[in-house]
């Protein structure tokens, strides 16, 4: 693909339509991003080679998409749901138990396949995806105390593993990554305190921006996001942490519905599909054929994640909800992205990580269907009553 111009953008945007088209097939129920990944596989290194994933412009746009995707994931964590607070002890206990089982399985998998990535595998298998699992819980109308507890568990596991991943993916530079993560987290805390103290100013800015159609909230959020991303890159930390940290801040202070719609438009309409197409195009699935044992690694990661989260059954959690909490996407995507960019993974390992994630998605989808049919939940809504946005 010579150069990178509007013809390339048109091609990539068209390729990204594979996600909605496959998701529209009612019997398959393929998540949109899976369709985008598949499309990337077809046009990238594994398939036709129509796009050059090493093009600097393509990589920059994909990284912007990565940061925005993690920003949106952070805003989906239900940190303001009052019903979750009483469930935190149980959630922490179950997430901790899943983490302990995942650590043991990670050591076993790393030793079996000789990759030396035990810590990364442990974080992957212990992770949950709030952006994936919470919409499933909402769409199935699952309710009750156990659902509130698993919602808190998913949020805790998602946040913890996103923070831990940059520290464990390359243990040789864990100290540097830890300092970079602390710098990003410190900036996020300062931003949260500033926003909490400027509620009246933010309200006036919102009204002024809405009347003038200036989109000032979106602009200021993008400025902060790109500034945090620049700090993360300079501190040798992935932009995923910058996006997620800012998303959590916005979730804690209350995201205006208008900002949510604007973020949805630019992220889901362009940058997110472009990122997932780039990620799919970057993967070399053919390497799995050359290294069949990596197929087993992916299967081990997927079933290991389900097993680790199923340990919640020992603490009284319904098995269907335990398996539902095993759904993972953001952390494996981040691991595959960072590992590919930094050349930290063995040949075909990134594809194995994504294969494992797909297995957890399939298992959690089946578990969610069983949870809905068995009516194991009765009572309050899953995430509890979130505080309404302070302004529209």
C-alpha positions as CSV (number, residue, x, y, z in Angstrom):
1,X,0.0,0.0,0.0
2,X,2.0,3.0,-1.2
3,X,1.7,6.1,1.0
4,X,-1.2,7.0,3.3
5,X,-3.8,9.3,2.0
6,X,-7.5,9.7,1.7
7,X,-7.8,6.7,-0.4
8,X,-6.3,4.7,2.4
9,X,-8.7,6.2,5.0
10,X,-11.6,5.4,2.7
11,X,-10.4,1.8,2.4
12,X,-9.9,1.4,6.1
13,X,-13.3,2.9,7.0
14,X,-15.0,0.6,4.5
15,X,-13.1,-2.4,5.9
16,X,-14.3,-1.4,9.4
17,X,-17.9,-1.9,8.2
18,X,-17.4,-5.6,8.5
19,X,-18.0,-5.3,12.2
20,X,-21.5,-3.9,12.1
21,X,-22.4,-6.2,9.1
22,X,-21.4,-9.4,11.0
23,X,-23.0,-8.1,14.2
24,X,-26.2,-7.7,12.3
25,X,-26.5,-11.4,11.7
26,X,-29.0,-12.4,14.4
27,X,-28.0,-16.1,14.8
28,X,-24.2,-15.5,15.1
29,X,-24.3,-12.5,17.5
30,X,-20.7,-11.6,16.7
31,X,-19.4,-8.6,18.7
32,X,-18.7,-5.6,16.5
33,X,-15.0,-5.5,17.3
34,X,-14.6,-9.2,16.5
35,X,-15.8,-8.5,13.0
36,X,-13.4,-5.6,12.7
37,X,-10.5,-7.9,13.9
38,X,-11.5,-10.5,11.3
39,X,-11.6,-7.9,8.6
40,X,-8.1,-6.7,9.7
41,X,-6.8,-10.3,9.5
42,X,-8.1,-10.6,5.9
43,X,-6.5,-7.4,4.6
44,X,-3.3,-7.5,6.8
45,X,-0.3,-9.7,7.3
46,X,-2.3,-12.9,7.6
47,X,-4.3,-12.3,4.5
48,X,-4.1,-10.1,1.4
49,X,-1.5,-7.7,2.6
50,X,-3.5,-4.7,1.4
51,X,-2.5,-2.4,4.3
52,X,0.9,-1.6,5.8
53,X,0.6,-1.7,9.6
54,X,4.1,-0.2,9.9
55,X,3.1,3.1,8.3
56,X,3.7,5.8,10.9
57,X,0.5,7.6,10.1
58,X,-1.5,4.4,10.4
59,X,0.2,3.6,13.7
60,X,-0.5,7.1,15.1
61,X,-4.2,6.9,14.2
62,X,-4.4,3.4,15.6
63,X,-2.8,4.6,18.9
64,X,-5.3,7.5,19.1
65,X,-8.0,4.8,18.6
66,X,-6.5,2.7,21.4
67,X,-6.4,5.6,23.8
68,X,-10.0,6.5,23.0
69,X,-11.2,2.9,23.3
70,X,-9.6,2.7,26.8
71,X,-11.1,6.1,27.7
72,X,-14.6,4.8,26.9
73,X,-13.9,1.6,28.8
74,X,-13.0,3.7,31.8
75,X,-16.2,5.7,31.6
76,X,-18.2,2.4,31.6
77,X,-16.8,1.3,35.0
78,X,-19.8,2.0,37.4
79,X,-17.8,3.8,40.1
80,X,-20.7,6.0,41.0
81,X,-23.2,3.2,41.6
82,X,-24.1,3.3,45.3
83,X,-25.4,-0.2,45.3
84,X,-21.9,-1.5,44.5
85,X,-20.2,-0.2,47.7
86,X,-21.7,-2.8,50.0
87,X,-20.7,-5.5,47.5
88,X,-17.1,-4.5,47.5
89,X,-15.9,-6.9,50.2
90,X,-17.3,-9.9,48.4
91,X,-16.1,-8.6,45.0
92,X,-12.6,-8.1,46.3
93,X,-12.5,-11.6,47.8
94,X,-13.7,-13.3,44.6
95,X,-11.4,-11.2,42.4
96,X,-8.5,-12.0,44.7
97,X,-9.3,-15.7,44.6
98,X,-9.5,-15.6,40.8
99,X,-6.1,-13.8,40.8
100,X,-4.5,-16.4,43.0
101,X,-5.8,-19.3,40.7
102,X,-4.7,-17.3,37.6
103,X,-1.2,-16.9,39.1
104,X,-0.8,-20.6,39.6
105,X,-2.1,-21.3,36.1
106,X,0.1,-18.6,34.6
107,X,3.2,-20.2,36.0
108,X,2.1,-23.6,34.6
109,X,1.4,-22.3,31.2
110,X,4.7,-20.3,30.9
111,X,6.7,-23.4,32.0
112,X,4.8,-25.6,29.6
113,X,5.3,-23.4,26.6
114,X,8.6,-21.9,27.5
115,X,7.6,-18.3,26.9
116,X,8.7,-16.8,30.3
117,X,5.5,-14.8,30.5
118,X,4.0,-16.2,33.6
119,X,3.1,-12.8,35.1
120,X,1.5,-11.6,31.9
121,X,-0.6,-14.8,31.6
122,X,-1.7,-14.4,35.2
123,X,-2.9,-10.9,34.7
124,X,-4.7,-11.9,31.5
125,X,-6.6,-14.8,33.1
126,X,-7.5,-12.7,36.2
127,X,-8.9,-9.9,34.1
128,X,-12.5,-9.1,33.3
129,X,-13.9,-6.7,30.7
130,X,-16.4,-4.1,32.1
131,X,-17.0,-2.8,28.6
132,X,-18.0,-6.2,27.4
133,X,-19.7,-7.9,30.4
134,X,-21.7,-5.0,31.8
135,X,-23.7,-4.4,28.6
136,X,-24.4,-8.1,28.5
137,X,-25.7,-8.0,32.0
138,X,-27.8,-5.0,31.2
139,X,-29.2,-6.5,27.9
140,X,-30.2,-9.7,29.7
141,X,-31.8,-7.7,32.5
142,X,-30.0,-9.7,35.1
143,X,-30.9,-8.5,38.6
144,X,-30.3,-9.2,42.3
145,X,-27.6,-9.0,45.0
146,X,-25.4,-11.6,43.2
147,X,-25.5,-9.6,40.0
148,X,-24.5,-6.4,41.9
149,X,-21.6,-8.3,43.5
150,X,-20.4,-9.7,40.1
151,X,-20.7,-6.2,38.6
152,X,-18.4,-4.8,41.3
153,X,-16.0,-7.8,40.8
154,X,-15.7,-7.2,37.1
155,X,-15.0,-3.5,37.7
156,X,-12.3,-4.2,40.3
157,X,-10.7,-6.9,38.1
158,X,-10.8,-4.7,35.0
159,X,-9.2,-1.7,36.7
160,X,-6.6,-3.7,38.6
161,X,-5.4,-5.7,35.5
162,X,-5.3,-2.7,33.2
163,X,-2.9,-1.0,35.8
164,X,-0.9,-4.2,36.3
165,X,-0.4,-5.2,32.6
166,X,2.2,-2.5,31.7
167,X,4.2,-3.6,34.8
168,X,4.3,-7.3,34.0
169,X,4.4,-7.5,30.3
170,X,8.1,-6.7,30.4
171,X,9.5,-7.5,33.8
172,X,13.0,-6.1,32.9
173,X,11.5,-2.6,32.8
174,X,8.9,-3.0,35.5
175,X,10.5,-0.3,37.7
176,X,10.4,2.2,34.9
177,X,6.8,1.3,34.0
178,X,5.8,1.6,37.6
179,X,7.2,5.1,37.9
180,X,5.4,6.0,34.6
181,X,2.2,4.5,35.8
182,X,2.5,6.5,39.1
183,X,3.1,9.7,37.1
184,X,-0.1,9.1,35.0
185,X,-2.1,8.1,38.0
186,X,-0.9,11.2,39.9
187,X,-2.0,13.5,37.1
188,X,-5.4,11.8,37.0
189,X,-5.8,12.3,40.7
190,X,-5.0,16.0,40.4
191,X,-7.4,16.3,37.5
192,X,-10.2,14.7,39.6
193,X,-9.6,17.1,42.5
194,X,-9.7,20.1,40.1
195,X,-12.9,18.9,38.5
196,X,-14.6,18.2,41.8
197,X,-13.8,21.8,42.9
198,X,-15.0,23.4,39.7
199,X,-18.6,22.0,39.4
200,X,-20.2,25.4,38.9
201,X,-17.6,26.4,36.3
202,X,-18.1,23.2,34.4
203,X,-21.9,23.7,34.4
204,X,-21.6,27.2,33.0
205,X,-19.1,25.9,30.4
206,X,-21.5,23.2,29.4
207,X,-24.4,25.6,28.9
208,X,-22.2,28.1,27.0
209,X,-20.8,25.4,24.8
210,X,-24.2,23.9,24.1
211,X,-25.7,27.3,23.1
212,X,-22.8,28.2,20.8
213,X,-22.2,24.6,19.6
214,X,-18.5,24.8,20.4
215,X,-18.2,21.2,21.7
216,X,-15.8,22.6,24.4
217,X,-16.2,19.6,26.7
218,X,-15.1,17.2,24.0
219,X,-12.2,19.5,23.0
220,X,-10.9,19.8,26.6
221,X,-11.2,16.1,27.2
222,X,-9.3,15.4,24.0
223,X,-6.6,17.9,25.1
224,X,-6.2,16.2,28.4
225,X,-6.3,12.7,26.9
226,X,-3.6,13.5,24.4
227,X,-1.5,15.2,27.1
228,X,-1.8,12.2,29.3
229,X,-0.9,9.9,26.4
230,X,2.2,12.0,25.7
231,X,3.2,11.7,29.3
232,X,2.6,7.9,29.2
233,X,4.7,7.5,26.0
234,X,7.5,9.6,27.4
235,X,7.4,7.6,30.6
236,X,7.5,4.3,28.7
237,X,3.9,3.4,29.6
238,X,1.2,2.4,27.2
239,X,-1.4,5.0,26.1
240,X,-4.0,2.4,27.4
241,X,-3.3,3.6,31.0
242,X,-3.7,7.2,30.0
243,X,-7.0,6.6,28.4
244,X,-8.4,4.4,31.1
245,X,-7.3,6.8,33.9
246,X,-9.0,9.7,32.3
247,X,-12.1,7.6,31.7
248,X,-12.3,6.7,35.4
249,X,-11.9,10.4,36.3
250,X,-14.8,11.3,34.0
251,X,-16.9,8.5,35.4
252,X,-16.3,9.6,39.0
253,X,-17.2,13.3,38.4
254,X,-20.2,12.4,36.1
255,X,-20.1,12.2,32.3
256,X,-22.6,14.5,30.6
257,X,-24.8,12.7,28.2
258,X,-23.9,15.1,25.4
259,X,-20.2,14.3,25.9
260,X,-21.0,10.6,25.9
261,X,-22.7,10.9,22.6
262,X,-19.9,12.9,21.1
263,X,-17.3,10.4,22.3
264,X,-19.4,7.6,21.0
265,X,-19.5,9.3,17.6
266,X,-15.8,9.9,17.1
267,X,-14.7,6.6,18.8
268,X,-17.2,4.1,17.4
269,X,-17.6,5.8,14.1
270,X,-13.9,6.0,13.1
271,X,-11.1,5.6,15.6
272,X,-12.2,2.4,17.3
273,X,-12.8,0.5,14.0
274,X,-9.5,1.8,12.6
275,X,-7.7,0.5,15.7
276,X,-9.2,-2.9,15.7
277,X,-8.6,-3.3,11.9
278,X,-5.0,-2.2,12.5
279,X,-4.7,-4.8,15.4
280,X,-6.2,-7.6,13.2
281,X,-3.9,-6.6,10.3
282,X,-0.9,-6.7,12.7
283,X,-1.5,-10.2,13.8
284,X,0.1,-13.1,11.9
285,X,-2.3,-15.9,12.5
286,X,-0.4,-18.1,10.0
287,X,2.3,-18.3,12.6
288,X,-0.1,-20.5,14.7
289,X,0.1,-23.0,11.9
290,X,3.8,-23.0,12.1
291,X,3.7,-23.2,15.8
292,X,0.7,-25.5,16.6
293,X,1.5,-25.5,20.3
294,X,0.5,-21.8,20.4
295,X,-3.0,-22.9,19.6
296,X,-2.9,-24.9,22.8
297,X,-1.5,-21.8,24.6
298,X,-4.5,-19.8,23.5
299,X,-6.9,-22.6,24.5
300,X,-5.1,-22.8,27.9
301,X,-5.4,-19.0,28.4
302,X,-9.1,-19.1,27.5
303,X,-10.1,-22.1,29.6
304,X,-7.7,-21.0,32.4
305,X,-9.5,-17.7,32.7
306,X,-12.9,-19.5,32.9
307,X,-11.4,-21.8,35.5
308,X,-9.9,-19.0,37.6
309,X,-13.1,-17.0,37.7
310,X,-15.2,-20.2,38.4
311,X,-13.3,-20.4,41.7
312,X,-15.8,-17.8,42.9
313,X,-18.2,-20.8,43.2
314,X,-16.2,-21.7,46.4
315,X,-17.3,-18.3,47.8
316,X,-21.0,-18.9,47.1
317,X,-21.2,-17.3,43.6
318,X,-23.5,-18.9,41.0
319,X,-21.4,-20.7,38.4
320,X,-23.1,-18.9,35.5
321,X,-22.2,-15.5,36.9
322,X,-18.6,-16.6,37.8
323,X,-18.1,-17.7,34.1
324,X,-19.7,-14.5,32.9
325,X,-17.1,-12.5,34.9
326,X,-14.4,-14.3,32.9
327,X,-15.2,-12.3,29.7
328,X,-12.0,-10.4,28.7
329,X,-11.1,-8.2,25.8
330,X,-9.4,-4.9,26.7
331,X,-6.4,-6.5,28.6
332,X,-5.6,-9.2,25.9
333,X,-6.0,-6.5,23.2
334,X,-3.6,-4.3,25.1
335,X,-1.2,-7.1,25.7
336,X,-1.2,-8.1,22.0
337,X,-0.8,-4.4,21.0
338,X,2.0,-3.6,23.4
339,X,3.7,-6.9,22.8
340,X,3.6,-6.4,19.0
341,X,4.8,-2.8,19.1
342,X,7.7,-3.6,21.5
343,X,8.5,-7.0,20.0
344,X,8.1,-8.6,23.4
345,X,6.2,-11.7,22.3
346,X,7.3,-14.8,20.5
347,X,6.1,-15.5,16.9
348,X,2.3,-16.2,17.0
349,X,1.9,-15.4,20.7
350,X,-0.2,-12.3,20.0
351,X,-2.6,-14.4,18.0
352,X,-2.7,-16.9,20.8
353,X,-3.7,-14.2,23.3
354,X,-6.6,-13.1,21.1
355,X,-7.7,-16.7,20.6
356,X,-7.9,-17.1,24.3
357,X,-9.9,-13.9,24.6
358,X,-12.4,-15.1,22.0
359,X,-12.9,-18.3,24.0
360,X,-13.7,-16.3,27.1
361,X,-16.2,-14.3,25.2
362,X,-17.9,-17.4,23.9
363,X,-18.0,-19.0,27.4
364,X,-19.4,-15.8,29.0
365,X,-22.1,-15.4,26.3
366,X,-23.3,-19.0,27.0
367,X,-23.1,-18.4,30.7
368,X,-25.1,-15.2,30.4
369,X,-27.8,-17.0,28.5
370,X,-28.1,-19.7,31.1
371,X,-28.1,-17.1,33.9
372,X,-31.0,-15.4,32.2
373,X,-33.0,-18.6,31.7
374,X,-32.4,-20.0,35.2
375,X,-33.6,-16.7,36.8
376,X,-30.9,-17.0,39.4
377,X,-31.3,-13.3,40.2
378,X,-34.0,-11.3,41.8
379,X,-34.0,-7.9,43.3
380,X,-32.2,-4.6,42.6
381,X,-30.8,-3.9,39.2
382,X,-27.3,-5.1,38.3
383,X,-25.3,-1.9,38.7
384,X,-27.7,-0.2,41.0
385,X,-29.0,3.3,40.4
386,X,-26.1,5.4,39.0
387,X,-26.2,9.0,39.9
388,X,-27.7,10.8,37.0
389,X,-25.5,13.1,35.0
390,X,-25.3,16.6,36.4
391,X,-26.3,18.0,33.1
392,X,-27.4,16.8,29.7
